[in-house]
Amino acid sequence: MKAVVVQGKQKGYRIEEVPDPIPGKDEVVIRVNRAALCYRDLLQLQGFYPRMKYPVILGHEVVGTIEQVGENVKGFKEGDKVISLLYAPDGTCHYCQMGEEAYCHSRLGYSEELDGFFAEKAKIKVTSLVKVGTNVPDEGAVLVPCVTGMVYRSLRRAKLQKGETVLVTGASGGVGIHAIQIAKALGAKVIGVTTSEEKAAFIRKFADHIIVGSKFSEEAKKIGDVNVVIDTVGTPTIDESLKSLWMGGRLIQIGNVDPTQIYQLRLGYVILKDIEVIGHASATKRDAEETLKLTGEGKINPVVAATVGLDEIDKGYEILKDKHKIGKVLVKP
């Protein structure tokens, strides 16, 4: 089959012919319906993910149809549409039994220790599988592991209450445009922040308020008390994000566009304002299932900037980096 393979650290990727995957006893093989490009891919290619084992197939977001089932697999069959978590938990540890698979000591990451999903077929461990209903389109399902389900879990961790105000930075990005919708679906009022005037009209379809510019905290305070910030950018926005929050606010830090930059946090500021900083990166099966339900109900609408084939992966990454794009870039093998 055709796949996007990374041969070594900082060695880029190549489109190669590789053997079709064969499922182990506790695994399935899927035909990939859609995969998704992510800014994390670019950080992996730059060498910022030390757990990567090479060679490895790139890509960590997927929806597909089961074609083969291992002999010990129960609850899944050929023809089922499924997504995978970003990682494979062992399913037996204390955290897994609590439903907190994201904290499993033995978890293995797809596109890190395990082959990922930029391929025609993929092998997935049963512990990371989640079924997808017929009412959920592929474009909505593929966003769940690393975008919509991930954001849903972050707001659960932040204990978001109906009627609270959520500010989202990078509001036109693949994460930001969907974070707005999730916060709205959970009953929040939402402020979308962008640096692009041309994107503001589109964001306004989803957000209650729009702020254009890199200095947004004072404008946010005029709108009202900001209780939660979902920062999808990182060091360029974190200072303004913190300044935006009212006392008792929660900063959900998802973005990290430049891992080489260091932010100096003033402890007194977060202490005296009683601010909680939540670093966040993934979802559990519970989060995936609940987000799939919201998607199936039409409360989350996938925003897709482009869909490319495996042979067009270079084009896909160019679109991903284009400041004019809105939404996610998908891969259809």
One Martini backbone bead per residue (centre of mass of N, CA, C, O) as a GRO file, in nm:
protein
  333
    1MET     BB    1   0.103   0.031   0.008
    2LYS     BB    2   0.043   0.362   0.062
    3ALA     BB    3   0.280   0.595   0.231
    4VAL     BB    4   0.387   0.814   0.497
    5VAL     BB    5   0.738   0.828   0.562
    6VAL     BB    6   0.959   0.829   0.844
    7GLN     BB    7   1.306   0.754   0.877
    8GLY     BB    8   1.398   1.013   1.059
    9LYS     BB    9   1.536   1.252   1.225
   10GLN     BB   10   1.499   1.522   1.026
   11LYS     BB   11   1.416   1.355   0.727
   12GLY     BB   12   1.140   1.361   0.671
   13TYR     BB   13   0.935   1.258   0.392
   14ARG     BB   14   0.782   0.968   0.220
   15ILE     BB   15   0.643   0.813  -0.055
   16GLU     BB   16   0.546   0.471  -0.009
   17GLU     BB   17   0.585   0.127  -0.044
   18VAL     BB   18   0.405  -0.093   0.169
   19PRO     BB   19   0.299  -0.322   0.361
   20ASP     BB   20   0.033  -0.464   0.455
   21PRO     BB   21  -0.146  -0.489   0.723
   22ILE     BB   22  -0.147  -0.709   1.015
   23PRO     BB   23  -0.334  -0.839   1.252
   24GLY     BB   24  -0.349  -0.889   1.564
   25LYS     BB   25  -0.529  -1.020   1.818
   26ASP     BB   26  -0.575  -0.690   1.926
   27GLU     BB   27  -0.655  -0.609   1.621
   28VAL     BB   28  -0.706  -0.386   1.344
   29VAL     BB   29  -0.804  -0.324   1.003
   30ILE     BB   30  -0.817  -0.032   0.806
   31ARG     BB   31  -0.982   0.177   0.597
   32VAL     BB   32  -0.903   0.487   0.497
   33ASN     BB   33  -1.105   0.766   0.475
   34ARG     BB   34  -0.970   0.971   0.693
   35ALA     BB   35  -0.738   1.222   0.747
   36ALA     BB   36  -0.514   1.458   0.934
   37LEU     BB   37  -0.372   1.753   0.953
   38CYS     BB   38  -0.105   1.885   1.171
   39TYR     BB   39   0.106   2.079   1.351
   40ARG     BB   40   0.244   1.840   1.487
   41ASP     BB   41   0.383   1.726   1.237
   42LEU     BB   42   0.593   1.955   1.214
   43LEU     BB   43   0.723   1.900   1.492
   44GLN     BB   44   0.810   1.613   1.432
   45LEU     BB   45   0.993   1.686   1.183
   46GLN     BB   46   1.178   1.872   1.383
   47GLY     BB   47   1.218   1.682   1.664
   48PHE     BB   48   0.999   1.727   1.927
   49TYR     BB   49   0.957   1.395   1.938
   50PRO     BB   50   1.131   1.162   2.129
   51ARG     BB   51   0.935   0.889   2.089
   52MET     BB   52   1.014   0.835   1.817
   53LYS     BB   53   1.000   0.566   1.578
   54TYR     BB   54   1.208   0.418   1.332
   55PRO     BB   55   1.014   0.382   1.107
   56VAL     BB   56   0.720   0.601   1.033
   57ILE     BB   57   0.391   0.665   1.012
   58LEU     BB   58   0.213   0.930   0.952
   59GLY     BB   59  -0.037   1.025   1.155
   60HIS     BB   60  -0.318   1.080   1.421
   61GLU     BB   61  -0.584   1.103   1.235
   62VAL     BB   62  -0.894   0.896   1.217
   63VAL     BB   63  -1.111   0.736   0.971
   64GLY     BB   64  -1.271   0.406   0.936
   65THR     BB   65  -1.289   0.072   0.794
   66ILE     BB   66  -1.328  -0.243   0.874
   67GLU     BB   67  -1.148  -0.543   0.739
   68GLN     BB   68  -0.994  -0.657   1.001
   69VAL     BB   69  -0.989  -0.917   1.267
   70GLY     BB   70  -0.884  -1.018   1.550
   71GLU     BB   71  -0.931  -1.301   1.752
   72ASN     BB   72  -0.974  -1.110   2.034
   73VAL     BB   73  -1.191  -0.935   1.918
   74LYS     BB   74  -1.444  -0.730   2.070
   75GLY     BB   75  -1.719  -0.529   1.941
   76PHE     BB   76  -1.596  -0.577   1.650
   77LYS     BB   77  -1.637  -0.540   1.286
   78GLU     BB   78  -1.678  -0.575   0.978
   79GLY     BB   79  -1.775  -0.239   0.866
   80ASP     BB   80  -1.696  -0.064   1.082
   81LYS     BB   81  -1.697   0.256   1.204
   82VAL     BB   82  -1.388   0.431   1.302
   83ILE     BB   83  -1.188   0.550   1.563
   84SER     BB   84  -0.891   0.691   1.708
   85LEU     BB   85  -0.694   0.745   1.926
   86LEU     BB   86  -0.374   0.887   1.972
   87TYR     BB   87  -0.366   0.621   2.147
   88ALA     BB   88  -0.255   0.316   2.320
   89PRO     BB   89  -0.384   0.160   2.567
   90ASP     BB   90  -0.393  -0.117   2.785
   91GLY     BB   91  -0.683  -0.136   2.964
   92THR     BB   92  -0.573  -0.219   3.288
   93CYS     BB   93  -0.513   0.010   3.443
   94HIS     BB   94  -0.604   0.241   3.667
   95TYR     BB   95  -0.675   0.463   3.458
   96CYS     BB   96  -0.842   0.291   3.263
   97GLN     BB   97  -1.057   0.202   3.478
   98MET     BB   98  -1.139   0.521   3.518
   99GLY     BB   99  -1.132   0.661   3.218
  100GLU     BB  100  -0.800   0.762   3.200
  101GLU     BB  101  -0.616   0.684   2.938
  102ALA     BB  102  -0.423   0.935   2.906
  103TYR     BB  103  -0.249   0.817   3.182
  104CYS     BB  104  -0.114   0.582   3.071
  105HIS     BB  105   0.195   0.430   3.109
  106SER     BB  106   0.162   0.232   2.829
  107ARG     BB  107   0.128   0.423   2.617
  108LEU     BB  108   0.088   0.456   2.257
  109GLY     BB  109   0.177   0.643   1.980
  110TYR     BB  110   0.060   0.764   1.702
  111SER     BB  111   0.334   0.852   1.510
  112GLU     BB  112   0.551   0.715   1.705
  113GLU     BB  113   0.555   0.405   1.810
  114LEU     BB  114   0.327   0.401   1.598
  115ASP     BB  115   0.168   0.374   1.329
  116GLY     BB  116  -0.007   0.567   1.128
  117PHE     BB  117  -0.257   0.732   0.875
  118PHE     BB  118  -0.081   0.787   0.607
  119ALA     BB  119  -0.281   0.567   0.446
  120GLU     BB  120  -0.477   0.315   0.317
  121LYS     BB  121  -0.391   0.159   0.577
  122ALA     BB  122  -0.455   0.040   0.928
  123LYS     BB  123  -0.328  -0.031   1.250
  124ILE     BB  124  -0.534  -0.113   1.546
  125LYS     BB  125  -0.597  -0.100   1.867
  126VAL     BB  126  -0.873  -0.181   2.053
  127THR     BB  127  -0.821   0.032   2.294
  128SER     BB  128  -0.865   0.287   2.066
  129LEU     BB  129  -1.156   0.230   1.989
  130VAL     BB  130  -1.434   0.401   1.815
  131LYS     BB  131  -1.748   0.427   1.734
  132VAL     BB  132  -1.942   0.523   1.441
  133GLY     BB  133  -2.205   0.670   1.336
  134THR     BB  134  -2.419   0.720   1.061
  135ASN     BB  135  -2.460   1.044   1.149
  136VAL     BB  136  -2.141   1.065   1.097
  137PRO     BB  137  -1.918   1.219   0.931
  138ASP     BB  138  -1.598   1.193   0.841
  139GLU     BB  139  -1.526   1.499   0.888
  140GLY     BB  140  -1.619   1.482   1.194
  141ALA     BB  141  -1.469   1.228   1.305
  142VAL     BB  142  -1.162   1.305   1.250
  143LEU     BB  143  -1.165   1.548   1.473
  144VAL     BB  144  -1.188   1.416   1.758
  145PRO     BB  145  -0.905   1.325   1.878
  146CYS     BB  146  -0.748   1.637   1.823
  147VAL     BB  147  -1.006   1.835   1.866
  148THR     BB  148  -1.304   1.804   1.975
  149GLY     BB  149  -1.243   1.599   2.205
  150MET     BB  150  -1.012   1.757   2.328
  151VAL     BB  151  -1.174   2.014   2.397
  152TYR     BB  152  -1.393   1.885   2.562
  153ARG     BB  153  -1.204   1.788   2.787
  154SER     BB  154  -1.093   2.066   2.868
  155LEU     BB  155  -1.376   2.172   2.967
  156ARG     BB  156  -1.409   1.957   3.180
  157ARG     BB  157  -1.155   2.032   3.343
  158ALA     BB  158  -1.267   2.343   3.373
  159LYS     BB  159  -1.567   2.342   3.456
  160LEU     BB  160  -1.784   2.430   3.270
  161GLN     BB  161  -2.043   2.673   3.263
  162LYS     BB  162  -2.329   2.783   3.204
  163GLY     BB  163  -2.278   3.124   3.086
  164GLU     BB  164  -2.003   3.136   3.032
  165THR     BB  165  -1.691   3.278   2.923
  166VAL     BB  166  -1.521   3.220   2.609
  167LEU     BB  167  -1.189   3.236   2.486
  168VAL     BB  168  -1.049   3.225   2.145
  169THR     BB  169  -0.764   3.155   1.998
  170GLY     BB  170  -0.720   3.104   1.682
  171ALA     BB  171  -1.028   3.099   1.547
  172SER     BB  172  -0.949   2.985   1.236
  173GLY     BB  173  -0.845   2.730   1.308
  174GLY     BB  174  -0.872   2.393   1.342
  175VAL     BB  175  -0.931   2.434   1.650
  176GLY     BB  176  -1.077   2.710   1.698
  177ILE     BB  177  -1.344   2.677   1.520
  178HIS     BB  178  -1.431   2.428   1.711
  179ALA     BB  179  -1.414   2.545   1.995
  180ILE     BB  180  -1.648   2.736   1.965
  181GLN     BB  181  -1.869   2.516   1.920
  182ILE     BB  182  -1.833   2.361   2.185
  183ALA     BB  183  -1.886   2.590   2.383
  184LYS     BB  184  -2.171   2.644   2.274
  185ALA     BB  185  -2.286   2.353   2.323
  186LEU     BB  186  -2.221   2.405   2.650
  187GLY     BB  187  -2.337   2.721   2.703
  188ALA     BB  188  -2.151   2.938   2.599
  189LYS     BB  189  -1.986   3.230   2.563
  190VAL     BB  190  -1.814   3.365   2.265
  191ILE     BB  191  -1.474   3.460   2.191
  192GLY     BB  192  -1.312   3.558   1.897
  193VAL     BB  193  -0.965   3.544   1.797
  194THR     BB  194  -0.799   3.756   1.552
  195THR     BB  195  -0.564   3.892   1.299
  196SER     BB  196  -0.802   3.872   1.074
  197GLU     BB  197  -1.031   4.049   0.900
  198GLU     BB  198  -1.116   3.837   0.674
  199LYS     BB  199  -1.209   3.612   0.900
  200ALA     BB  200  -1.431   3.738   1.082
  201ALA     BB  201  -1.695   3.672   0.926
  202PHE     BB  202  -1.677   3.366   0.965
  203ILE     BB  203  -1.655   3.351   1.276
  204ARG     BB  204  -1.935   3.496   1.328
  205LYS     BB  205  -2.110   3.235   1.277
  206PHE     BB  206  -2.015   3.122   1.584
  207ALA     BB  207  -1.964   3.374   1.739
  208ASP     BB  208  -2.057   3.640   1.954
  209HIS     BB  209  -1.756   3.752   1.939
  210ILE     BB  210  -1.510   3.983   1.794
  211ILE     BB  211  -1.147   3.997   1.778
  212VAL     BB  212  -0.904   4.217   1.629
  213GLY     BB  213  -0.590   4.120   1.732
  214SER     BB  214  -0.310   4.097   1.960
  215LYS     BB  215  -0.463   4.312   2.150
  216PHE     BB  216  -0.741   4.176   2.353
  217SER     BB  217  -0.798   4.216   2.663
  218GLU     BB  218  -0.950   4.490   2.686
  219GLU     BB  219  -1.182   4.413   2.497
  220ALA     BB  220  -1.278   4.168   2.659
  221LYS     BB  221  -1.355   4.323   2.924
  222LYS     BB  222  -1.589   4.488   2.791
  223ILE     BB  223  -1.776   4.240   2.748
  224GLY     BB  224  -1.656   4.074   3.006
  225ASP     BB  225  -1.624   3.804   3.191
  226VAL     BB  226  -1.354   3.588   3.171
  227ASN     BB  227  -1.333   3.236   3.245
  228VAL     BB  228  -1.220   3.118   2.962
  229VAL     BB  229  -0.921   3.005   2.792
  230ILE     BB  230  -0.843   2.908   2.454
  231ASP     BB  231  -0.511   2.837   2.365
  232THR     BB  232  -0.397   2.776   2.019
  233VAL     BB  233  -0.095   2.901   2.011
  234GLY     BB  234   0.088   3.061   2.259
  235THR     BB  235   0.337   3.281   2.314
  236PRO     BB  236   0.190   3.516   2.145
  237THR     BB  237  -0.090   3.492   2.359
  238ILE     BB  238  -0.066   3.428   2.671
  239ASP     BB  239  -0.061   3.708   2.800
  240GLU     BB  240  -0.342   3.803   2.700
  241SER     BB  241  -0.497   3.567   2.815
  242LEU     BB  242  -0.443   3.625   3.115
  243LYS     BB  243  -0.554   3.924   3.110
  244SER     BB  244  -0.855   3.840   3.036
  245LEU     BB  245  -0.899   3.718   3.305
  246TRP     BB  246  -1.083   3.654   3.559
  247MET     BB  247  -1.139   3.567   3.853
  248GLY     BB  248  -1.106   3.217   3.848
  249GLY     BB  249  -0.974   3.147   3.598
  250ARG     BB  250  -0.913   2.953   3.287
  251LEU     BB  251  -0.626   2.815   3.129
  252ILE     BB  252  -0.611   2.666   2.809
  253GLN     BB  253  -0.324   2.493   2.691
  254ILE     BB  254  -0.258   2.399   2.347
  255GLY     BB  255  -0.063   2.583   2.220
  256ASN     BB  256   0.282   2.548   2.032
  257VAL     BB  257   0.430   2.693   1.775
  258ASP     BB  258   0.711   2.751   1.959
  259PRO     BB  259   0.922   2.548   2.146
  260THR     BB  260   1.172   2.760   2.177
  261GLN     BB  261   0.994   2.926   2.348
  262ILE     BB  262   0.982   3.133   2.646
  263TYR     BB  263   0.770   3.171   2.930
  264GLN     BB  264   0.724   3.417   3.182
  265LEU     BB  265   0.576   3.349   3.477
  266ARG     BB  266   0.375   3.528   3.698
  267LEU     BB  267   0.285   3.417   3.996
  268GLY     BB  268   0.128   3.654   4.124
  269TYR     BB  269  -0.094   3.669   3.911
  270VAL     BB  270  -0.223   3.379   3.954
  271ILE     BB  271  -0.263   3.402   4.258
  272LEU     BB  272  -0.432   3.674   4.291
  273LYS     BB  273  -0.646   3.563   4.053
  274ASP     BB  274  -0.701   3.257   4.067
  275ILE     BB  275  -0.545   3.092   3.841
  276GLU     BB  276  -0.583   2.831   3.602
  277VAL     BB  277  -0.351   2.601   3.454
  278ILE     BB  278  -0.415   2.405   3.148
  279GLY     BB  279  -0.274   2.142   3.018
  280HIS     BB  280  -0.341   2.015   2.673
  281ALA     BB  281  -0.394   1.707   2.427
  282SER     BB  282  -0.648   1.502   2.487
  283ALA     BB  283  -0.852   1.201   2.474
  284THR     BB  284  -1.114   0.996   2.550
  285LYS     BB  285  -1.366   0.783   2.501
  286ARG     BB  286  -1.578   0.957   2.632
  287ASP     BB  287  -1.520   1.212   2.468
  288ALA     BB  288  -1.562   1.088   2.189
  289GLU     BB  289  -1.857   0.997   2.225
  290GLU     BB  290  -1.977   1.280   2.302
  291THR     BB  291  -1.876   1.426   2.041
  292LEU     BB  292  -2.018   1.249   1.834
  293LYS     BB  293  -2.299   1.325   1.931
  294LEU     BB  294  -2.282   1.629   1.870
  295THR     BB  295  -2.224   1.588   1.569
  296GLY     BB  296  -2.484   1.422   1.500
  297GLU     BB  297  -2.668   1.680   1.603
  298GLY     BB  298  -2.521   1.950   1.469
  299LYS     BB  299  -2.324   2.115   1.687
  300ILE     BB  300  -2.085   2.016   1.493
  301ASN     BB  301  -1.913   2.172   1.220
  302PRO     BB  302  -1.712   2.102   0.978
  303VAL     BB  303  -1.404   2.272   0.890
  304VAL     BB  304  -1.277   2.270   0.554
  305ALA     BB  305  -1.012   2.374   0.362
  306ALA     BB  306  -0.902   2.076   0.266
  307THR     BB  307  -0.847   1.800   0.027
  308VAL     BB  308  -0.606   1.536   0.008
  309GLY     BB  309  -0.379   1.333  -0.115
  310LEU     BB  310  -0.100   1.152  -0.072
  311ASP     BB  311   0.042   1.292  -0.327
  312GLU     BB  312  -0.047   1.591  -0.176
  313ILE     BB  313   0.105   1.653   0.097
  314ASP     BB  314   0.259   1.910   0.033
  315LYS     BB  315   0.009   2.081  -0.022
  316GLY     BB  316  -0.118   2.045   0.256
  317TYR     BB  317   0.112   2.194   0.417
  318GLU     BB  318   0.079   2.463   0.274
  319ILE     BB  319  -0.209   2.511   0.369
  320LEU     BB  320  -0.156   2.490   0.675
  321LYS     BB  321   0.048   2.754   0.658
  322ASP     BB  322  -0.179   2.928   0.560
  323LYS     BB  323  -0.314   3.233   0.674
  324HIS     BB  324  -0.595   3.208   0.494
  325LYS     BB  325  -0.696   2.972   0.631
  326ILE     BB  326  -0.987   2.762   0.725
  327GLY     BB  327  -0.930   2.505   0.914
  328LYS     BB  328  -0.901   2.184   0.799
  329VAL     BB  329  -0.676   1.930   0.678
  330LEU     BB  330  -0.733   1.664   0.460
  331VAL     BB  331  -0.717   1.303   0.399
  332LYS     BB  332  -0.763   1.107   0.086
  333PRO     BB  333  -0.653   0.798  -0.027
   0.00000   0.00000   0.00000
